[in-house]
Amino acid sequence: MSRVGLEATGGYERALVNALHDRGLELVVHQPIEIKLFARLKRLRAKNDRIDAKLIASATAQVDAVKAAADPRLVELAERLTAYEPA
């Protein structure tokens, strides 16, 4: 099975996640803080689309097991929740 990783973008990723899930792909949706910390672990400071794509692919490959998808009944609640990341 193919695995696809992407970074959450405040809900903008939902349509892509649904489309990929419908095609039977294994998905890993990373929170931005996960990718930021993974970059720090790898000592990467530069940031551009190409570097980000490689970083997300590498972080996705490191995931041991993919968690079950969130319950669709909780989507509306999740949209109302906001997480704050310290500056």
NULO-927051 format. One record per residue: x, z, y of N, C-alpha, C, O in turn. Coordinates in steps of 0.05 Angstrom, whole numbers, m for minus. Example, Ala and Ser with C-alpha at 12.3 -4.5 7.8 and 13.67 -1.06 7.14 Angstrom:
2
- 264_156_m114_246_156_m90_264_156_m66_285_169_m66
- 257_142_m45_273_143_m21_258_157_1_268_161_23
//
This chain:
87
- 17_0_m24_0_0_0_18_0_25_38_14_26
- 10_m16_45_25_m16_70_17_7_87_m6_15_88
- 36_17_102_31_39_120_37_30_149_57_16_154
- 19_37_167_21_29_195_22_55_211_5_73_207
- 40_56_230_41_79_248_37_70_277_46_48_285
- 23_87_292_19_81_320_16_107_335_12_128_323
- 19_106_361_18_129_378_m10_131_390_m20_111_400
- m22_154_390_m48_158_402_m45_153_432_m26_160_445
- m66_140_443_m66_132_471_m91_142_485_m102_127_501
- m99_166_479_m123_176_493_m149_163_485_m168_163_501
- m150_153_461_m175_141_452_m175_111_451_m191_98_438
- m156_99_466_m155_70_467_m147_58_440_m151_34_435
- m135_74_423_m126_65_397_m149_63_376_m145_52_355
- m172_75_382_m193_78_362_m202_51_350_m206_50_325
- m206_31_365_m215_5_355_m194_m6_335_m201_m17_314
- m169_m4_343_m148_m14_325_m146_3_299_m144_m9_278
- m149_29_302_m149_46_278_m171_39_259_m167_36_235
- m195_35_270_m218_27_254_m214_0_240_m220_m3_216
- m203_m19_255_m199_m46_243_m178_m45_221_m182_m57_200
- m157_m30_225_m136_m28_205_m146_m12_180_m139_m19_157
- m161_9_185_m173_24_163_m191_7_146_m191_8_122
- m208_m9_160_m226_m27_146_m211_m47_128_m223_m58_109
- m187_m53_135_m170_m72_119_m155_m58_97_m140_m70_82
- m159_m32_95_m148_m17_73_m119_m8_77_m105_0_58
- m110_m9_102_m82_0_108_m81_30_111_m100_43_120
- m58_41_103_m53_70_106_m44_74_135_m24_61_143
- m57_92_149_m50_96_178_m39_123_183_m46_143_171
- m20_124_202_m9_148_213_m12_146_243_1_129_256
- m29_163_255_m32_163_284_m16_187_294_m23_210_289
- 5_182_308_23_202_319_13_211_346_5_195_362
- 15_237_351_11_247_378_36_241_395_58_241_384
- 32_236_421_56_229_437_78_251_436_101_244_437
- 70_276_434_90_297_433_107_295_408_131_301_408
- 95_286_386_110_282_361_132_261_365_155_265_356
- 125_239_377_144_217_382_166_226_401_189_220_398
- 158_241_422_177_251_441_197_270_428_221_268_433
- 188_288_411_205_306_397_222_292_376_245_299_372
- 211_272_363_226_256_343_249_242_357_271_240_347
- 244_231_381_265_217_397_287_237_404_310_230_403
- 279_261_412_299_282_419_316_288_394_340_291_396
- 303_290_371_317_296_346_338_274_340_360_280_331
- 330_249_346_348_227_341_367_222_364_383_203_363
- 365_238_384_382_237_408_379_210_423_399_198_432
- 355_200_424_349_176_439_337_182_466_316_196_468
- 350_173_486_340_178_513_328_153_526_310_155_543
- 338_130_519_327_105_530_299_101_521_291_110_499
- 283_88_538_255_84_531_246_56_540_248_49_564
- 238_40_521_225_14_527_208_8_503_208_22_483
- 193_m14_504_174_m21_482_189_m25_455_179_m16_435
- 211_m38_456_226_m44_431_236_m18_418_234_m14_394
- 248_m1_435_258_25_425_235_42_415_237_55_393
- 213_43_430_189_58_421_178_49_395_171_65_378
- 177_22_391_167_11_366_184_20_342_174_27_321
- 211_18_346_229_26_324_227_56_319_228_65_296
- 223_72_340_221_101_337_195_108_322_196_125_305
- 173_96_329_148_101_316_149_93_287_139_106_269
- 162_70_281_165_61_253_182_81_238_175_87_215
- 203_90_250_220_110_236_205_136_231_207_148_210
- 190_145_251_174_170_248_153_167_227_148_185_211
- 141_143_226_120_138_205_132_138_177_120_148_159
- 156_127_175_169_127_148_176_155_139_178_160_115
- 180_174_158_187_201_151_163_218_141_167_239_130
- 139_208_145_115_223_138_113_223_107_112_202_95
- 112_247_96_110_250_66_83_242_55_82_226_36
- 62_252_67_35_246_57_17_242_81_19_255_102
- 0_222_79_m19_216_100_m44_233_96_m56_234_74
- m52_247_118_m75_264_117_m101_247_116_m101_224_125
- m122_259_106_m148_245_105_m157_240_134_m150_255_152
- m172_219_138_m182_212_164_m201_234_174_m214_248_158
- m202_237_200_m219_257_212_m249_251_205_m256_228_202
- m264_271_203_m293_268_198_m306_253_221_m303_262_244
- m319_231_216_m330_215_238_m351_230_255_m356_223_278
- m362_251_243_m382_267_259_m368_284_281_m382_294_298
- m342_286_279_m327_302_299_m315_285_322_m303_296_340
- m319_259_321_m307_241_341_m316_248_369_m300_250_387
- m342_252_372_m353_259_399_m341_285_410_m334_286_433
- m338_305_393_m326_330_401_m297_326_409_m288_336_429
- m282_311_393_m254_306_398_m250_292_425_m230_296_438
- m268_274_432_m266_260_458_m268_279_481_m258_273_503
- m281_301_478_m285_320_500_m262_340_502_m260_354_522
- m245_342_482_m223_360_482_m199_348_496_m194_324_494
- m185_364_510_m161_355_525_m138_374_519_m141_398_519
- m115_362_513_m91_378_508_m73_374_532_m70_352_541
- m61_395_541_m42_394_563_m14_398_552_m9_416_536
- 4_381_561_31_381_553_48_392_577_45_381_599
- 64_412_572_80_423_595_99_401_605_110_385_590
- 103_402_631_121_382_644_150_387_639_167_372_648
//
